[in-house]
């Protein structure tokens, strides 16, 4: 079974458990914190993923790092995962949990990449337009890529709107090469 399939099943179970325990918001916050911690400390992720390290040592590390910072539901879930030998998929499970949580709460992530930083007014307009088109809550992530020259690239799920000058120049170059432009 693939890592993503396993992670999805465990994430679904954690969603169900946290809803049962009325701790969905807390567990979501825990998973966000868990992912940030693992991204910041790759050694911790390596320890959890390493099959040679004993379950008791992994549990000790997880308890030391997270016990005072996350809910009892999350700690219990971490213990189950480690005891079942699923430390390797903890990271993917946390990511999948957040994806399932966002789908359940109708939260959509959008990324806008622009040549220069967007003003707050531009962000607000873009956010309002995306929200009007999609509905639900939108989390807008901004990135800067000077190679775009101007304009922006908006990505929402599997959709992309590219208004960048670099893209227009590539299209124009292709049109010239094909002899379309006269």
N, C-alpha and C positions, 0 to 999 in steps of 0.2 A: 504494500500500500504506500502511496506517495506521501511525502512529508506534508504537503498541502492538504491532502484528504484527511490525514490524521489530525492535523491542526484544526481543520474545519469542524470535525466531529467534536473534538474537545472544547472548542470555542462555543459551539452550539450548546453543549452541556453546561458550560459555565454561564452562558446567558440564561438558560432555563433555571439553573440553581440560584443565580443572583436575583432573578425575578421572584422566585419562590421565597427567598429570604428578605425581600424588599431592600436589596442592596445593589441594584443595578447601577445607579449613579456612582456609588462608592467604588464598585469593582471596575467600572470604566475608568475612573480616575487612577485607580491602582495600576491598571494595564498601561495607561499612558505613562505613568511614572516608571513602571517596570521597563518599558521600551526605551525611554530616555536614559535610564540608568545603564541598560545594556549597550546602547549606542555609545555612551560616554566611556564605558569601561569594557572594552573588548575582551579583557582577560576573564571577567565574570562570565561572559557568554561562552568563552572557551572552556571554562571549568564546568559549566552546566551541560555542555555538549559532549564532553569527554567521557567515553564509556569506561575508561580505566579508573576514574575517580569514583570512590564508593558512594552509594546513595546517602549514607549517614553524613559524609563530609559535605556533599552537595546540600543536604537539608540544613546542616549547620551553617553553611555560608548564606543560604537564602534566609534563614531565620535571623542571623546576625545583621544582615543588610536590610531586610524588609519588615521584620516583625513589628517594629514600633512605628512604621510608616504606612502600612497598608492594612486593609480590613481583615478580620478573621476568616471571611469567606475566601479571600485571595490566598492567604497563607495556607489554608486547608487545601485549596486547589493546587498550589505549588507542591505541597507534600504528596498529594495523590499522583501528580505527574512524575515526580522524582521516583516515588516508590514503584511506579509502573515502568520505569526505565525510559521515560519520555522527556528527559531533560533536553534532548536534542531539538525537540519541537516546541519548547516553551516560548521562544521568541516568535515563531510563526503563529502559534496559538494566540498570543497576545495581540499580534497584528490582525489576525482574523476576527478576534473578539471585537476589536474596535471597528472593523468593517461591518460586522453584523449589528453592532450597537448603532452605528451611523445609519444603516439601512432601516433599522427599527424606528429610529427617531426622525427619519426623513432629513438627514443631514448629508449634504453633498459637498465634496471637496473640489475646489476649482483652483487652477494655477494660472497665473498670468505672468508671462515673461515679457519684459520690455527692455528697450535699449538704455533707458535712464529710469531712475526711481519715479514711481507714480505719485502724484500729489494725493492728499487725502480726499479731495473733491473728486478726482478721477477714479479713485478706488471706490468711493461711495456710488458713483454713477454706474460703474461696471458691476458692482455687487447688486445694485437694484435691478439692472438689466438681466443679469443671470437669474436672480431670484424670481423675476417676473416670467422668465422663460421656463424655468424648471419647477419653481415652487419649493416649499420647505426652507430649511435653514441652509445657508451657504457659508462654508469656511473658505476664505480666499487667501491663498498663499501667493506671495509675490517673489519674483526672481528677476535678476538683472543680467542681461546678456548684450554687451555692447556690439556684438557682431550682427545684431538685428538692424542696426543703423537707425531705425525709427519704427514707429508702430508698435504692435504687440502681438503675442501669440497667447490665446486663451484656450486652456484645456479643461474640459469638464467631462470626467469619465472617459469614454472612448471617442468623444467629439473634440474637434480642434478647429478654432477659427484663427487663421493666420493673416494678419493685416500688416506684417512687417515689410519694410522696404527691401530687405535682403531677399525675401521670398518673391516679391514683385520683380526684382532685378533678375533672379534666376529664371522666372517664367518668361520674361522678356528675352533673355539670352537664348532660351530654348526655342522661342518663337522665331527669332532671327535665324537660328541654326536650321530650322525646318522650312525657312523661306516664307513663313506666314505673313510677317510684317513686310510691307512694301514701301 
